[in-house]
Amino acid sequence: MRPTIDEQLGGAARLLRLAEDDPEITPEIAELVRNARRLVQRVEGSWSQALPFLVQDNASTAALLGEDEPGEETGLAGAAARNEDLRASLTSRIHELPDGPDRAAIGAHLRARVAADPT
């Protein structure tokens, strides 16, 4: 389907750059537009990595919780919703656990998740 999401985000960033460089806008407005362009560019660079990351994170989080992860394709919104549910369960679990290897495994998982998160 054209334009693709990447093309749309790139187009939005180009339009924002034009507005940002307009000599007739105030420096304050130019800074707001520049910040909006940076956000669009960040999304442009990371959105396509979000679904594979969430699918992998959901599988590893479910494994930590001892749950089966169906692995069915639910799209980005479904994977994000499942991720929120799993993370809430993980939060509850870690509060119930005493210090030890299970709690340490969850901590290691969370640190690795932060390091790998493309968003």
Rosetta constraint file for C-alpha pairs under 8 A:
AtomPair CA 3 CA 7 HARMONIC 5.69 0.50
AtomPair CA 3 CA 8 HARMONIC 6.20 0.50
AtomPair CA 4 CA 8 HARMONIC 6.18 0.50
AtomPair CA 5 CA 9 HARMONIC 6.10 0.50
AtomPair CA 6 CA 10 HARMONIC 6.03 0.50
AtomPair CA 6 CA 44 HARMONIC 6.12 0.50
AtomPair CA 7 CA 11 HARMONIC 5.99 0.50
AtomPair CA 8 CA 12 HARMONIC 6.15 0.50
AtomPair CA 9 CA 13 HARMONIC 6.20 0.50
AtomPair CA 9 CA 40 HARMONIC 6.39 0.50
AtomPair CA 9 CA 41 HARMONIC 7.20 0.50
AtomPair CA 9 CA 43 HARMONIC 7.85 0.50
AtomPair CA 9 CA 44 HARMONIC 5.73 0.50
AtomPair CA 10 CA 14 HARMONIC 6.25 0.50
AtomPair CA 10 CA 41 HARMONIC 7.31 0.50
AtomPair CA 10 CA 44 HARMONIC 7.02 0.50
AtomPair CA 11 CA 15 HARMONIC 6.23 0.50
AtomPair CA 12 CA 16 HARMONIC 6.16 0.50
AtomPair CA 12 CA 37 HARMONIC 7.72 0.50
AtomPair CA 12 CA 40 HARMONIC 7.30 0.50
AtomPair CA 13 CA 17 HARMONIC 6.15 0.50
AtomPair CA 13 CA 37 HARMONIC 5.21 0.50
AtomPair CA 13 CA 38 HARMONIC 7.86 0.50
AtomPair CA 13 CA 40 HARMONIC 6.15 0.50
AtomPair CA 13 CA 41 HARMONIC 6.42 0.50
AtomPair CA 14 CA 18 HARMONIC 6.34 0.50
AtomPair CA 15 CA 19 HARMONIC 6.37 0.50
AtomPair CA 16 CA 20 HARMONIC 5.91 0.50
AtomPair CA 16 CA 33 HARMONIC 6.21 0.50
AtomPair CA 16 CA 34 HARMONIC 7.19 0.50
AtomPair CA 16 CA 36 HARMONIC 7.46 0.50
AtomPair CA 16 CA 37 HARMONIC 5.60 0.50
AtomPair CA 17 CA 21 HARMONIC 6.11 0.50
AtomPair CA 17 CA 33 HARMONIC 7.74 0.50
AtomPair CA 17 CA 34 HARMONIC 7.11 0.50
AtomPair CA 17 CA 37 HARMONIC 6.81 0.50
AtomPair CA 18 CA 22 HARMONIC 6.32 0.50
AtomPair CA 19 CA 30 HARMONIC 7.45 0.50
AtomPair CA 19 CA 33 HARMONIC 7.03 0.50
AtomPair CA 20 CA 25 HARMONIC 7.96 0.50
AtomPair CA 20 CA 29 HARMONIC 7.97 0.50
AtomPair CA 20 CA 30 HARMONIC 4.85 0.50
AtomPair CA 20 CA 31 HARMONIC 7.44 0.50
AtomPair CA 20 CA 33 HARMONIC 5.57 0.50
AtomPair CA 20 CA 34 HARMONIC 5.89 0.50
AtomPair CA 21 CA 30 HARMONIC 7.32 0.50
AtomPair CA 25 CA 29 HARMONIC 6.30 0.50
AtomPair CA 25 CA 30 HARMONIC 6.40 0.50
AtomPair CA 26 CA 30 HARMONIC 6.16 0.50
AtomPair CA 27 CA 31 HARMONIC 6.16 0.50
AtomPair CA 28 CA 32 HARMONIC 6.49 0.50
AtomPair CA 29 CA 33 HARMONIC 6.22 0.50
AtomPair CA 30 CA 34 HARMONIC 6.02 0.50
AtomPair CA 31 CA 35 HARMONIC 6.14 0.50
AtomPair CA 32 CA 36 HARMONIC 6.27 0.50
AtomPair CA 33 CA 37 HARMONIC 6.15 0.50
AtomPair CA 34 CA 38 HARMONIC 6.23 0.50
AtomPair CA 35 CA 39 HARMONIC 6.31 0.50
AtomPair CA 36 CA 40 HARMONIC 6.29 0.50
AtomPair CA 37 CA 41 HARMONIC 6.12 0.50
AtomPair CA 38 CA 42 HARMONIC 6.10 0.50
AtomPair CA 39 CA 43 HARMONIC 6.27 0.50
AtomPair CA 40 CA 44 HARMONIC 6.04 0.50
AtomPair CA 41 CA 45 HARMONIC 6.16 0.50
AtomPair CA 42 CA 46 HARMONIC 6.28 0.50
AtomPair CA 43 CA 47 HARMONIC 5.44 0.50
AtomPair CA 43 CA 119 HARMONIC 7.56 0.50
AtomPair CA 44 CA 48 HARMONIC 7.93 0.50
AtomPair CA 46 CA 50 HARMONIC 6.57 0.50
AtomPair CA 46 CA 118 HARMONIC 5.69 0.50
AtomPair CA 46 CA 119 HARMONIC 5.63 0.50
AtomPair CA 47 CA 51 HARMONIC 7.87 0.50
AtomPair CA 47 CA 119 HARMONIC 7.09 0.50
AtomPair CA 49 CA 53 HARMONIC 6.21 0.50
AtomPair CA 49 CA 118 HARMONIC 6.30 0.50
AtomPair CA 49 CA 119 HARMONIC 7.95 0.50
AtomPair CA 50 CA 54 HARMONIC 6.07 0.50
AtomPair CA 50 CA 76 HARMONIC 7.45 0.50
AtomPair CA 50 CA 117 HARMONIC 7.92 0.50
AtomPair CA 50 CA 118 HARMONIC 6.41 0.50
AtomPair CA 50 CA 119 HARMONIC 6.61 0.50
AtomPair CA 51 CA 55 HARMONIC 6.12 0.50
AtomPair CA 51 CA 75 HARMONIC 7.24 0.50
AtomPair CA 51 CA 76 HARMONIC 5.36 0.50
AtomPair CA 51 CA 79 HARMONIC 6.93 0.50
AtomPair CA 52 CA 56 HARMONIC 6.23 0.50
AtomPair CA 53 CA 57 HARMONIC 5.97 0.50
AtomPair CA 53 CA 116 HARMONIC 7.91 0.50
AtomPair CA 53 CA 117 HARMONIC 6.91 0.50
AtomPair CA 53 CA 118 HARMONIC 7.44 0.50
AtomPair CA 54 CA 58 HARMONIC 5.78 0.50
AtomPair CA 54 CA 79 HARMONIC 6.04 0.50
AtomPair CA 54 CA 80 HARMONIC 6.64 0.50
AtomPair CA 54 CA 83 HARMONIC 6.73 0.50
AtomPair CA 55 CA 59 HARMONIC 6.28 0.50
AtomPair CA 55 CA 71 HARMONIC 7.31 0.50
AtomPair CA 55 CA 79 HARMONIC 6.42 0.50
AtomPair CA 56 CA 60 HARMONIC 6.32 0.50
AtomPair CA 57 CA 61 HARMONIC 5.90 0.50
AtomPair CA 57 CA 83 HARMONIC 7.54 0.50
AtomPair CA 57 CA 113 HARMONIC 7.24 0.50
AtomPair CA 58 CA 62 HARMONIC 5.90 0.50
AtomPair CA 58 CA 69 HARMONIC 7.22 0.50
AtomPair CA 58 CA 79 HARMONIC 7.68 0.50
AtomPair CA 58 CA 82 HARMONIC 7.20 0.50
AtomPair CA 58 CA 83 HARMONIC 5.69 0.50
AtomPair CA 58 CA 86 HARMONIC 7.03 0.50
AtomPair CA 59 CA 63 HARMONIC 6.17 0.50
AtomPair CA 59 CA 69 HARMONIC 5.67 0.50
AtomPair CA 59 CA 71 HARMONIC 7.46 0.50
AtomPair CA 60 CA 64 HARMONIC 6.31 0.50
AtomPair CA 61 CA 65 HARMONIC 6.35 0.50
AtomPair CA 61 CA 86 HARMONIC 6.60 0.50
AtomPair CA 61 CA 87 HARMONIC 7.51 0.50
AtomPair CA 61 CA 90 HARMONIC 7.55 0.50
AtomPair CA 61 CA 109 HARMONIC 7.81 0.50
AtomPair CA 62 CA 66 HARMONIC 6.08 0.50
AtomPair CA 62 CA 67 HARMONIC 4.89 0.50
AtomPair CA 62 CA 68 HARMONIC 6.27 0.50
AtomPair CA 62 CA 69 HARMONIC 5.97 0.50
AtomPair CA 62 CA 86 HARMONIC 6.74 0.50
AtomPair CA 63 CA 67 HARMONIC 5.73 0.50
AtomPair CA 63 CA 68 HARMONIC 6.91 0.50
AtomPair CA 63 CA 69 HARMONIC 7.69 0.50
AtomPair CA 64 CA 105 HARMONIC 7.92 0.50
AtomPair CA 64 CA 106 HARMONIC 7.10 0.50
AtomPair CA 65 CA 89 HARMONIC 7.82 0.50
AtomPair CA 65 CA 90 HARMONIC 6.87 0.50
AtomPair CA 65 CA 93 HARMONIC 7.87 0.50
AtomPair CA 74 CA 78 HARMONIC 4.82 0.50
AtomPair CA 74 CA 79 HARMONIC 6.05 0.50
AtomPair CA 75 CA 79 HARMONIC 6.09 0.50
AtomPair CA 76 CA 80 HARMONIC 5.99 0.50
AtomPair CA 77 CA 81 HARMONIC 6.14 0.50
AtomPair CA 78 CA 82 HARMONIC 6.10 0.50
AtomPair CA 79 CA 83 HARMONIC 6.02 0.50
AtomPair CA 80 CA 84 HARMONIC 6.29 0.50
AtomPair CA 81 CA 85 HARMONIC 6.41 0.50
AtomPair CA 82 CA 86 HARMONIC 6.15 0.50
AtomPair CA 83 CA 87 HARMONIC 6.01 0.50
AtomPair CA 84 CA 88 HARMONIC 6.16 0.50
AtomPair CA 85 CA 89 HARMONIC 6.32 0.50
AtomPair CA 86 CA 90 HARMONIC 6.10 0.50
AtomPair CA 87 CA 91 HARMONIC 6.11 0.50
AtomPair CA 88 CA 92 HARMONIC 6.36 0.50
AtomPair CA 89 CA 93 HARMONIC 6.12 0.50
AtomPair CA 90 CA 94 HARMONIC 6.10 0.50
AtomPair CA 90 CA 106 HARMONIC 7.89 0.50
AtomPair CA 91 CA 95 HARMONIC 6.46 0.50
AtomPair CA 92 CA 96 HARMONIC 6.59 0.50
AtomPair CA 93 CA 97 HARMONIC 6.42 0.50
AtomPair CA 94 CA 103 HARMONIC 6.17 0.50
AtomPair CA 94 CA 106 HARMONIC 7.30 0.50
AtomPair CA 97 CA 102 HARMONIC 7.48 0.50
AtomPair CA 97 CA 103 HARMONIC 6.18 0.50
AtomPair CA 98 CA 103 HARMONIC 6.99 0.50
AtomPair CA 99 CA 103 HARMONIC 5.94 0.50
AtomPair CA 99 CA 104 HARMONIC 7.43 0.50
AtomPair CA 100 CA 104 HARMONIC 6.13 0.50
AtomPair CA 101 CA 105 HARMONIC 6.00 0.50
AtomPair CA 102 CA 106 HARMONIC 6.48 0.50
AtomPair CA 103 CA 107 HARMONIC 6.34 0.50
AtomPair CA 104 CA 108 HARMONIC 6.15 0.50
AtomPair CA 105 CA 109 HARMONIC 6.12 0.50
AtomPair CA 106 CA 110 HARMONIC 6.17 0.50
AtomPair CA 107 CA 111 HARMONIC 6.23 0.50
AtomPair CA 108 CA 112 HARMONIC 6.15 0.50
AtomPair CA 109 CA 113 HARMONIC 6.04 0.50
AtomPair CA 110 CA 114 HARMONIC 6.29 0.50
AtomPair CA 111 CA 115 HARMONIC 6.38 0.50
AtomPair CA 112 CA 116 HARMONIC 6.16 0.50
AtomPair CA 113 CA 117 HARMONIC 5.87 0.50
